[in-house]
Amino acid sequence: MKPKYRELRLILLVALTAFAICTISNRFMLSHEKHPQDPDQWLEDQLKLTAAQQTKLAEVESRYDQRKSDLAVKIRAANADLAKAIMEDKRYSERVKKAEAAIHAAQGELKRATLEHFFEMQPHLTPEQRETLNALAVNALYHNP
């Protein structure tokens, strides 16, 4: 066998071995990760909500969940409009700009709804729980903008 083919086979063998090792180790490591729990349950645990507070907050959560769902539909529709405009116009056209603005507006509505929900929860919490909630929100904003 010619030397250059021998080198090529060796390089290919090393690359395939490295790929196999990475794939196997990645699957092994990921299989042991904890599955994230429900964010609402996590927050209840962090705030140590009483049953009475959970009952009072259930209506607040229900309204927010509906609003969030409605806005998600609006954002998906705006994304679809943007995709269509990009495919058809193939440039940064007025239609693309309009679709982009619609996405930003809907995302802004979602941020506003989230803030309104955050402050609507406050009266149902003890001062300590409010401090905890505020600290969690500030931390999330700093680390997950």
Secondary structure, DSSP 4 states (H G I P E B T S, - for coil): --HHHHHHHHHHHHHHHHHHHHHHHHHHHHHTSPPPPPHHHHHHHHHT--HHHHHHHHHHHHHHHHHHHHHHHHHHHHHHHHHHHHHHH-SS-HHHHHHHHHHHHHHHHHHHHHHHHHHHHGGGS-HHHHHHHHHHHHHHHHH--
